[in-house]
Amino acid sequence: MQSLKILLLGAAIASATIVPAAASSSAWYSSEGGKVRLVTSGKPDNAGRIQGVLDIALKPGWKTYWRDPGDAGVPPQLDVSASTNITDAKLSFPAPQRHDDGYGKWAGYDYPVSLPVVFTLSAAKDQAVIDANVFLGICETICIPVQTRLTVDPASDPDNAEDAALVKASFAALPAPARSDFGINVLPGDHETLVVEASFPGDPEAADFFVAGERDYMFGPPSRSEKDGKLIFTVPILDRPSTTPTDGGLHYTLTSSAGAVEGLLPFP
């Protein structure tokens, strides 16, 4: 997306309308390009976690972003610090598509999408109320920020079959964990380049590699080449932290005509 064609217009946000909530889900928050809500499965598991989704209903022709939005986009963000008995909310992302709007290439979705989220309770047996500040960008020819506060009482209708089915389907649609025959192998690169060798089933022309710029990393779109019959993705490192992190790694997704997998790769 063209840098800062994202219109930070309070009027665009203020004009949104809210539809009454139902079941163990929040109200819909509507804006120009679509609407958004939180849905939960209702009941926490034995470890004190509640599954849910950030449900984004885009209008035709509108798009939203993956966890890495490129150099000018807005990734979906969820702040649950105002909640009761909720300590964390971890978003997950289905496999994205590559988009080119003429200003740059970025990863995201051009269809309604439900982003799975796991809410962690402070005390597994105590009541929890999710009070979430949501921020994301949705785009047509320009991008509009969607910023709202969504509230859910998961215990209000804990046996709602429709909500539970949506949550279950959204988690089932996530990429599978990477494996030896469907995943990536990091090759030697340099300070400005990440190079990976991809293994996958299906048509090589349909394969794509997405890596998330996190922890102060920023990446450009990958280029493709072939070496010894293997597909190689070379990713420019546009920015990086002054000190390479030693904990964790970078999220990646590898897609093919046979599906998608995800994993963590070491910090380059």
VENKAWO-V135296 format. One line per field, one symbol per residue. phi: phi as a letter, one per 30 degrees, with the letter a starting at -180 (. if undefined). burial: I if it has 16 or more other C-alpha atoms within 10 Angstrom, else O. Layout:
BEGIN
phi: ???
burial: ???
END
This chain:
BEGIN
phi: .eehddcdceddddddcccedbhdbdddccbeclbbacbbdjcddddibcdabccccddejcbbcddccidbcbddbbccdddcibcabcdbbdddcdbbcjclcacabcbebccdbcccddbeccdbbdbcccbacbbcdbcbdcbaccbbceddadcdddddddddddddddedddbdcalbbdcebbdcbcbbcccadjdedcdbbbbcdbhidbbcddccabbhicdccccdcdaaddbddcciacdbbccbdckbbbaccddd
burial: IIOOOIOOOOOOIOOIOOOOIOIIIIIIIIIIIIIIIIIIIIIIOOOIIIIIIIIIIIIOOIIIIIIIIIIIIIIIIIIIOOIIIIOIIOIIIIIIIOIOOOOOIIIIIIOIIIIIIIIIIIOIOOOIIIIIIIIIIIIIOOIIIIIIIIIIIIIOIIOIOOIIOIIIOIIOIIIIOIOOOIIIOOOOOOOOIIIIIIIIOOOOOOIIIIIIIIOOIIIIIIOOOOOOOOIIIIIIIOOIOOOOOOOOIIIIIIIIOOIIIIIIIOII
END
